Amino acid sequence: MSTTNVLFEVGLEEMPARFLAETEQQLRNKTEEWLKENRLTFNEIKTFITPRRFAVQILDLTDKQTDLELEIKGPAKKIALDQEGNWTKAAIGFTKGQGLSLADIYFKDVNGTDYLHVKKYTEGKSSRDLLPSFKDVILSMNFPKNMRWANHRLRYVRPIKWLLALNDNEVVFFEIEGVTSGDKTYGHRFLGEEITLKDPLNYETILNEQYVVADSGKRKIEILTQIKDLASQHNWLVDMDEDLLEEVTQLVEYPTVFCGKYSEDYLIVPEEALITSMKVHQRYFPVRDQNGSLLPFFIAIRNGNAEYIENVIRGNEKVLNARLADALFFYQEDQKKSIAENNAKLAKMVFQQQLGTLADKVERVTNSSVAIAKKLKLTDLEIKHVERAAKISKFDLVTQMVDEFPNLQGIMGEKYARLFGENEAVAQAINEHYMPRHANDQLPHSVIGAIISVAEKMDTIVGCIGVGLIPSGSQDPYALRRQAMGVIQILLERNWSITFEEIVDLILKQYQGSMIDIEEDVVNNVSQFIEARIIYLAKEEQIAQDIIKAVTHMKIGVISHLIKKAKLLENKRQDIAFKEAHEALGRVINIANMEIKQNVDPSLFENHSEQELYEAYQSIEADYRLKMEQGEYSAALQLLESLTPTIELFFDQTMVMVDDSKIKNNRIALLNHIAKLINLFADFKDIEWKQHF
């Protein structure tokens, strides 16, 4: 069977850089699916993408589909044949429907019953006839944002400018919104020209001659190589931000790396602001000396060759120096206003319409932070630092620097606090109370920062949920999910003894002392919301949802303890040796009836098994409760397991549901006492034990 090489390219107006990586992967996946659906075999798929095009090469494509032979099941034999052995209308109709004759029928046993079967053979179509349908792949591409152009109906990432479609040297004809496929492609917008392509295998080479590096991986390597050469030449260290590298790779078709300079006067500005100006606003790479100090240079990437690069450098230097001049002005102006002046402005800034101003929020967070610090038994000096840090935690939000660089909130607060003479622990906590800012971000390093971070995030969560702003679907305008994950991660790392319910109660007291109207079921709603985030986090620890449900059936409690119990139970249900214990404990829970509230009366025992179980329960109760309070869950579970023999003996020798109500209720009361101990650990009924044995 002969093969051909196929190329499809879609030329567009410039696509946003952030769309390109996902678009290329989607193109590969959809091409593979299309080939599979059409039963077309091939050797290799290569994808290409630049801001102005995406393309796919299909190498060594077979010239026709694989032939298809299907075995098709029809009616049962008793339906296909009448009493005289003649074919019925059902059999005749079935074969006609398959385009076959009665001679093609055979019978085959299926689960003890004979069924009519036929084999249907379909010859594969020519790939040449199928290739125009690749248009459907192009039209099926999804993008984060689409647009319409001119009077066309198609919504697409950007207007389509050209379509290249080749099967070896033959054009594959199709049309999309007035654009007809052909053998033409285009080089770099300014340096290249129109190209007539006659061989799909020459695609990369010819585009490269026209100043287009179509392979994004090769563009990235080329950028990295040029940056490393430049850094080596000047003995620089370069901040190689992977996200920035990916972005600049997808911004250009033909990368040329160059370096520029800005005034040393701007180095007095905090480097976070300088780096933000370079990375975020200009897509430049900052450089440092061998000691890690920021230097007044930058590295950038031009979309083109090295001609007239001096003009390009001067233009970029002019733009950056103007931006940094603004940053220096903001930095100097901010220092003319005290923390108290800035804090006073928070009273005019609305945090959320129903939850008051930022000043209201700061007051609540300050009181909650101090209350949490006291619960954790911090020293008087530490509590003083907590109060001060919380009270001034948002003052930098009204500074000009944060207004210009919103991502520096907290960071500038820490730097300005030091300049204004605040204690180092207080300054550090101002920055840390925003942590973690995003997934995989670092957690607060200091206990003061951790306390304020928990209080601030929980104030937002409780307040928003309390006024009905519960996230749904992808809608989460106050980032409650992210903030909840941050709270959980901090509490897990810190292993504080304070329970989640205590924290919620401290937060609620601040709202209840204000004029803000919080819904009555806020505690339950907040607990469910946090539990959902715990379940999500637990998946990463290979802990199933039913285990989390089991350990939170009474309350969330100390989150680090909750996860510790959950991990232990997840391991136990994989342990065949625990099967006997969980079955015994499960029988206790199934028969226990908490509505019967009475003490156990040993004088009503009728056999030794009742007495032995009661004594076994009494022997472990105090120690078990102590182990649970101390978080020694493995030891506590071993104490529960030790009851297994006496529980089994009890059920072997004792009928619980007897006619005598006094004896029956006394036996249930005994089981209730044991069930209460079990429930302190988890609700064993919620755990799907059987599927693991």
Buried (B, 14 or more C-beta within 10 A) or exposed (E): EEBBBBBBBBBBEEBBBEBBBEBBEBBBEBBBEBBEEBBBBBEEBBBBBBBBBBBBBBBEBBBBBBEEEEEBEBBBBEBBBEEEEEBBEBBBEBBEEBEBEEEBBEBEEEEEEBBBBBEEEEEBEEBBEBBBEBBEBBEEBEBEEEEEEEEBEBEBBBBBEBBBBBBBEBBBEBEBBEBEBBBBBBBBBEBBEEBEBEEBEEBBEBBBEBBBBBBBEBBBEBBBEBBEEBBEEEEBBBBEBEEBBBBBBBBBBBBBBBBBBBEEEBBEBBEBBBBBBBBEEBBBBBBBEEEEEBBBBBBBBBBBBEEEBEEBBEEBBEBBBEBBBBBBBBBEEBEEBEBEEBBBBBEEEEBBEBBBBBBBBBBBBBBBBBBBBEBBEBEEEBBBBBBBBBBBBBBBBBBBBBBBBEEBBBBBBBBBBBEBEBBEBBBBBBBBBBBBEEEEEEBBEBBBBBBBBBBBBBBBBBBBBBBEBBBEEEEBEBBBBBBBBBBBBBBBEBEBBBBBBBBBEBBBEBBEEEEBEBEEEBBEBBBEBBBBBBBBBBEEEEBBBBBBBBBBEEEBBBBBBBBBBBBBBBEBBEEEEBBBBBBBBBBBBEBBEEEBEEEBEEEBBBEEBBBBBBEBBEEBBEEBBEBBEEBBBEBBBBBBBBBBBBBBBBBEEBEBEEEEEEBBBBBBBBBBBBBEBBBBBBBBEBBEBEEBE
